Amino acid sequence: MVETKLNDAGATTSIEEIHPDILIQILRHLDGSSLALVNSATSYLRSISSDPDLWRRLCLSTWPSLHHPHILPLVNSSPHRFFSDAFPYPTSFTPANYSDIPDKLISAVDLYQHDIPISSFVVESDTSYPTPLNIPFGIKGLDIITGVLPEELTLSWIVIDPTKGRAVNLSSRKAMVVRRHYWGWEAVARFTLARDGWVVGVLGKWLDEGLGLVELGLYIWDEGGVPVYKMEGLRVVMAAMEAERKAMGEKEAKEGYFEYCNMKINEEELRQKREWPGI
């Protein structure tokens, strides 16, 4: 039982004595991580914080793109589950032989500066359309105009399977690395996650930082840094959807990404030694 002291005389009241409507008003001001903690505190708080409207509000305020008419019904059907799918990071990208690849995937993309949404869009991808086997996997986003520099941008890219109602966020939120070509005012930022030798995430190209034209796309690379083909990429996405989730900070996300980069460097050094003995 959670107790709260009311005065110096020692009078206390339990959390169970507070009216549920008052608690719900308080809980509406919490972010996702805080609400999840409340949800695991006591049975009474769990019953209050499991209110679907709380999680629906949280989903829609966190990701404005979810107001899209093809996505909103999926959120409304199970908002707590949707948040649990889309907020933490997937723990694995190891693909399995999925035979039930969905015919369509929906990408819900949101961009933020200082935690304030600045742009959103939705992309629907027909995955059933036959393409040559040697075409790399990729989901092209919409070009946007923003004056926000790559280092100041937070980006969310949620991929949704509308058939099963499952979702997964495949962006690292903050850029893992930013590379600039100063002679052309071009910058490339990787909002990527590394798991099991795979790198999945968003590539952002600032074509002119003065004008703020940005190209965005979701891509997947294998352990050698080579873009994967369409079917293999779809299997990686489905594996991420089915994987367990883990809350993770920016530091931990970067450690995983740079561990992958170091692995690539070591593999390249070994390859050169095999091909050029004595170096």
Helices and strands as residue ranges (DSSP letters): E 3-5, E 12-14, G 15-17, H 20-27, H 32-39, H 43-49, H 52-62, G 64-67, H 72-77, H 79-86, E 89-90, E 104-113, E 116-126, E 139-140, E 144-145, G 150-152, E 153-161, E 166-169, E 173-174, E 177-181, E 186-195, E 198-208, E 213-221, H 230-242, E 245-246, H 250-275
